[in-house]
Amino acid sequence: MDQIQLRHKGTGERIIGTYDCIPGCALVSGFTRSESGVLIPEYAGETDVWWDNQETETDVMTLERYFVTEGGDVVSESECEIAPNL
């Protein structure tokens, strides 16, 4: 099966990947409480990343996937088109 390339319809920029959510746990050494009672985490400086739970972000209403352009912009699937073979 031949691969195709996608590009952003508006800018022509190539799509380089999917926009993903990678869950993790920012480790804390404890908490302090603000004067108004809000808990403030004291971060330990490390985050455990759970790579096995990585998921591509989608629009909740349309279920369209989000992609990333070579310029770093996040665009929806409907904003993309198949790039002509060069």
DOSERO-868242 format. One record per residue: residue in one letter; x, y, z of N, C-alpha, C, O in turn. Coordinates in Angstrom, 3 decimals. Atoms other than C-alpha are relative to their C-alpha. Layout:
# residues N
REC|A|X|Y|Z|X|Y|Z|X|Y|Z|X|Y|Z
...
This chain:
# residues 86
REC|M|0.844|-1.184|0.000|0.000|0.000|0.000|0.888|1.246|0.000|1.803|1.361|0.816
REC|D|-0.782|-1.225|0.105|1.404|3.380|-1.000|-0.363|0.963|1.123|-1.531|1.113|1.482
REC|Q|0.232|-1.026|-1.016|1.829|6.013|1.682|-0.363|1.313|-0.669|0.066|1.602|-1.786
REC|I|0.320|-1.344|0.477|0.346|9.458|1.240|0.456|0.997|1.048|0.677|0.634|2.204
REC|Q|-0.361|-1.078|-0.911|1.303|12.766|2.804|-1.188|0.947|0.115|-1.930|1.156|-0.845
REC|L|1.032|-1.012|-0.208|-1.082|15.289|4.312|0.642|1.361|0.121|1.801|1.488|0.515
REC|R|-0.446|-1.375|-0.198|-0.770|19.050|4.284|-1.196|0.813|0.491|-2.352|0.429|0.313
REC|H|1.042|-0.914|-0.475|-2.693|21.908|5.869|-0.557|0.747|-1.202|0.197|1.280|-2.016
REC|K|0.641|-0.647|1.156|-5.218|23.338|3.404|0.349|1.481|-0.104|0.559|1.992|-1.204
REC|G|-0.214|-1.444|0.022|-4.593|26.954|4.407|1.418|0.432|-0.270|1.647|1.418|-0.971
REC|T|-1.398|-0.434|0.108|-0.807|27.085|4.584|0.835|-0.875|-0.915|1.905|-0.464|-1.364
REC|G|-0.790|0.938|0.790|0.332|24.055|2.597|1.069|-0.711|0.798|1.799|-1.544|0.260
REC|E|-1.017|0.652|-0.828|2.520|23.017|5.525|-0.296|-1.489|0.137|-1.450|-1.903|0.249
REC|R|0.095|1.446|-0.116|3.190|19.294|5.768|-0.431|-0.388|1.414|-0.035|0.257|2.385
REC|I|0.388|0.546|-1.302|1.573|17.324|8.595|1.098|-0.955|0.434|1.454|-1.879|-0.297
REC|I|-1.132|0.816|-0.457|4.343|15.782|10.690|-0.370|-0.991|1.099|0.435|-1.853|1.452
REC|G|0.360|0.936|-1.056|2.393|13.971|13.391|-1.381|0.250|0.554|-2.091|1.163|0.133
REC|T|1.273|-0.161|-0.693|-0.624|13.547|15.595|0.217|0.787|1.285|1.310|0.781|1.852
REC|Y|-0.056|-0.766|-1.249|-1.395|15.774|18.578|-0.501|-0.939|1.092|-1.683|-1.283|1.128
REC|D|0.308|1.037|-0.980|-1.308|13.389|21.533|0.003|0.501|1.430|0.663|1.483|1.771
REC|C|0.006|-0.224|-1.443|-2.065|13.414|25.224|0.742|-1.175|0.630|0.403|-2.336|0.401
REC|I|-0.781|1.026|-0.669|0.465|11.530|27.312|-0.130|0.246|1.506|0.463|1.187|2.034
REC|P|0.211|-0.239|-1.424|-0.649|11.171|30.932|1.265|-0.255|0.814|2.161|-0.992|0.404
REC|G|-1.135|0.180|-0.890|1.790|11.360|33.777|-0.345|0.446|1.405|-1.441|0.934|1.677
REC|C|0.163|-0.391|-1.399|2.234|12.018|37.451|1.167|0.910|0.380|2.309|0.459|0.466
REC|A|-1.024|-0.939|-0.469|4.131|15.159|38.528|0.180|-0.252|1.496|-0.718|0.008|2.298
REC|L|-0.243|0.380|-1.396|5.717|14.022|41.774|0.079|1.233|0.895|0.623|2.266|0.504
REC|V|-0.008|-1.092|-0.971|5.251|16.222|44.846|0.699|-0.460|1.273|0.682|-1.641|1.621
REC|S|-0.629|0.301|-1.284|7.193|16.421|48.091|-0.924|0.344|1.159|-0.671|-0.037|2.301
REC|G|0.979|-0.385|-1.016|4.218|17.872|49.962|-0.873|1.125|-0.526|-0.844|1.458|-1.710
REC|F|0.930|-1.070|0.377|1.640|20.645|49.965|0.054|1.110|1.037|0.360|0.868|2.205
REC|T|0.240|-1.106|-0.912|1.159|24.070|51.483|-1.414|0.483|-0.268|-2.026|0.112|-1.269
REC|R|1.354|-0.516|0.175|-2.122|25.894|51.934|0.073|1.523|-0.062|0.714|2.154|0.780
REC|S|0.023|-1.452|0.140|-2.728|29.456|50.736|-0.893|0.601|1.081|-1.603|-0.115|1.787
REC|E|0.835|-0.679|-0.995|-4.408|32.064|52.930|-1.486|-0.247|-0.238|-2.281|-0.236|0.702
REC|S|1.410|0.255|0.303|-7.678|31.338|51.124|-0.366|-1.481|0.123|-1.515|-1.859|-0.106
REC|G|0.281|1.414|-0.222|-7.349|27.607|51.830|0.289|-0.916|-1.170|0.054|-2.122|-1.082
REC|V|-0.292|0.818|1.173|-6.258|26.423|48.383|1.292|-0.789|0.225|2.297|-0.233|0.667
REC|L|-1.204|0.825|-0.105|-3.797|23.508|48.406|0.946|0.310|-1.150|0.530|0.388|-2.306
REC|I|-1.020|-0.299|1.003|-0.554|24.294|46.579|1.052|-1.112|0.045|1.733|-1.279|1.057
REC|P|-0.998|1.075|0.004|1.630|21.344|45.525|1.423|0.547|-0.050|1.699|1.533|-0.732
REC|E|-1.433|-0.295|0.061|5.372|21.538|46.138|0.604|-1.090|-0.874|0.799|-2.222|-0.430
REC|Y|-0.458|1.003|0.962|6.727|19.798|43.053|1.416|-0.456|0.291|2.273|0.339|0.677
REC|A|-1.298|0.613|-0.278|9.679|17.430|43.431|0.964|0.125|-1.180|2.152|-0.163|-1.042
REC|G|-0.873|-0.191|1.155|11.014|18.171|39.943|0.044|-1.168|-0.960|0.840|-1.159|-1.899
REC|E|0.040|1.154|0.899|10.191|14.851|38.290|-1.442|-0.297|-0.389|-2.378|0.005|0.351
REC|T|1.315|0.466|0.439|7.276|13.493|36.291|0.140|-1.416|-0.534|0.976|-1.684|-1.397
REC|D|0.086|1.348|0.557|6.508|9.825|35.717|-0.966|0.065|-1.172|-2.114|0.480|-1.016
REC|V|0.830|-0.040|1.201|5.183|9.517|32.160|-0.484|-1.415|-0.299|0.296|-2.368|-0.286
REC|W|0.610|1.296|0.273|2.788|6.682|31.319|-0.197|-0.155|-1.506|-1.289|0.077|-2.026
REC|W|-0.015|0.063|1.453|3.678|6.069|27.664|-1.051|-0.952|-0.561|-1.577|-0.704|-1.647
REC|D|0.961|0.987|0.505|1.348|3.059|27.300|-1.423|0.542|-0.077|-2.286|-0.097|-0.679
REC|N|1.345|-0.582|0.014|-1.684|5.332|27.795|-0.111|1.182|-0.967|-1.072|1.950|-0.899
REC|Q|-0.024|-1.097|0.972|-0.804|7.758|24.968|-1.203|-0.118|-0.933|-1.497|-1.204|-1.432
REC|E|1.145|-0.018|0.895|-3.853|8.777|22.902|0.016|1.265|-0.853|0.376|2.342|-0.380
REC|T|0.128|-1.156|0.888|-4.357|11.053|19.909|-1.231|0.793|0.413|-2.302|0.222|0.616
REC|E|1.108|-0.868|-0.393|-6.547|14.029|20.841|-1.017|0.098|-1.138|-0.653|0.147|-2.313
REC|T|1.076|-0.147|0.978|-9.908|14.299|19.096|-0.980|1.059|0.485|-1.061|1.359|1.676
REC|D|1.066|-0.948|-0.322|-12.697|16.863|18.953|-1.154|-0.788|0.600|-1.594|-1.778|0.014
REC|V|1.053|0.749|-0.688|-15.401|15.747|21.397|-1.297|-0.080|-0.799|-2.031|-1.062|-0.687
REC|M|1.250|-0.025|0.760|-18.235|16.701|19.040|0.106|-0.779|-1.319|-0.790|-1.552|-1.655
REC|T|-0.106|0.589|1.343|-16.948|15.533|15.646|0.854|-1.262|-0.044|0.811|-2.009|-1.022
REC|L|-0.955|1.118|-0.089|-14.362|12.914|16.749|1.134|0.100|-1.021|1.850|-0.873|-1.261
REC|E|-1.130|-0.228|0.898|-11.940|14.433|14.229|1.297|-0.035|0.798|1.363|0.468|1.919
REC|R|-1.321|0.003|-0.627|-8.299|13.801|15.066|0.686|1.350|-0.205|0.372|2.093|-1.135
REC|Y|-0.823|-1.206|0.132|-5.849|16.653|15.619|1.395|-0.402|-0.463|1.957|-1.405|-0.022
REC|F|-1.335|0.232|0.539|-2.576|16.838|13.712|0.884|1.211|0.256|0.398|2.285|0.608
REC|V|-0.976|-1.074|-0.198|0.595|18.938|13.984|0.706|0.276|-1.321|1.178|-0.642|-1.992
REC|T|-0.693|-0.392|1.230|2.059|20.891|11.068|1.495|0.126|0.266|1.936|0.142|1.415
REC|E|-1.450|-0.166|-0.149|5.774|21.270|10.409|0.352|1.314|0.696|1.456|1.460|1.220
REC|G|-0.220|-1.257|-0.706|5.409|24.802|11.818|-0.416|-0.049|1.466|-0.253|0.928|2.196
REC|G|0.367|0.169|-1.399|4.081|23.428|15.116|-1.444|0.341|0.323|-1.835|0.310|1.489
REC|D|1.410|-0.312|-0.240|0.420|24.409|14.664|-0.820|-1.280|0.116|-0.548|-2.268|-0.565
REC|V|0.922|1.120|-0.151|-2.332|22.041|15.807|-1.225|0.286|-0.853|-1.841|1.345|-0.732
REC|V|1.118|-0.186|0.927|-5.030|21.558|13.157|-0.890|-1.239|0.029|-0.435|-2.339|0.343
REC|S|0.929|1.133|0.027|-8.123|19.381|12.828|0.116|-0.740|-1.324|0.650|-0.222|-2.305
REC|E|-0.067|0.845|1.188|-8.453|16.579|10.314|-0.667|0.652|-1.208|-0.189|0.502|-2.333
REC|S|0.713|-0.629|1.117|-10.936|18.585|8.211|0.773|1.177|-0.597|0.424|1.663|-1.673
REC|E|-0.829|-1.096|0.518|-8.290|21.316|7.784|1.148|-0.536|-0.851|1.994|0.232|-1.309
REC|C|-1.100|0.623|0.733|-6.011|18.844|5.988|-0.477|-0.559|-1.333|-1.662|-0.825|-1.532
REC|E|0.280|0.616|1.297|-5.814|17.501|2.457|1.196|-0.853|-0.398|2.291|-0.707|0.146
REC|I|-1.079|0.834|0.498|-3.766|14.926|0.610|0.930|0.863|-0.825|0.496|1.596|-1.713
REC|A|-1.009|-0.776|0.740|-0.545|16.470|-0.654|0.295|-0.713|-1.323|0.358|-1.941|-1.375
REC|P|-0.344|0.636|1.289|0.275|15.903|-4.333|1.367|-0.654|0.079|2.245|-0.179|0.800
REC|N|-1.313|0.657|0.072|3.139|13.512|-5.058|0.981|0.918|-0.700|0.694|1.472|-1.762
REC|L|-1.023|-0.861|0.602|6.290|15.439|-5.752|1.119|-0.830|-0.608|2.069|-0.276|-1.160
